[in-house]
Amino acid sequence: MRGALLVAVALAFSPSRPLSPSRRSLVVMSAKKQVLVPIADGSEEIESVCVIDVLVRAGAEVTVASVMPTGLQVMCSRGVKIVADAMIADVAGKTFDAIILPGGMPGSVHLADCEPLAAMLKSQVGAGRLTGAICAAPVVVLQKHGLLEGKMATSHPGFSDKLLDQGPVLTRVVVDGNLVTSRGPGTALEFALTLVEQLYGAEKAKEVAGPMVMP
């Protein structure tokens, strides 16, 4: 069965054969959503892992990238160590369906100061692709680089007073077009499931939430 499936997939991608509607659907279904989660020393570990885990459960291909010059391993804000998949320079030329920023301090400052990441974020927002940030990151990263102009957003209570639009700051998760923001570790699962909904739709978000025993 596995061999037959591999043959079918190979035929579907064969350049010598035109794509029928059914084979075109196979190609579309086989393409995973590509998501980048950049991390740094001082990133918030609950937010980082919640986003990574929930998006993987949804079927996304998540790349965790370190922005630290010291290497792939980062020390999060509460001492948890995470080993990234790649350095940010290794993925700087790639296009992602979503770029999602965990918060935490001084992790958010490190993200904000990373020039390759800043360039990727500006390109992501300019192209209208999904961008997400939680905790300190909406203010410390996105607002610093002018990426919240004309957008509604929320942030951690310790930073939300710096948001230009104070209207939605008490909302746990805010969606404004292709921008998703949230408040902190306690809203991380809601944030991650909202990202799933934006990438895959409401039914997929419910499917992922069920086995997690979400209320």
Salt bridges, closest charged atoms under 4 A:
ASP53 OD1 - ARG57 NE 2.45
ASP113 OD1 - LYS144 NZ 2.94
ASP161 OD1 - LYS162 NZ 3.78
GLU190 OE2 - ARG172 NH2 2.43
GLU203 OE2 - LYS206 NZ 3.92
GLU207 OE2 - LYS204 NZ 3.14
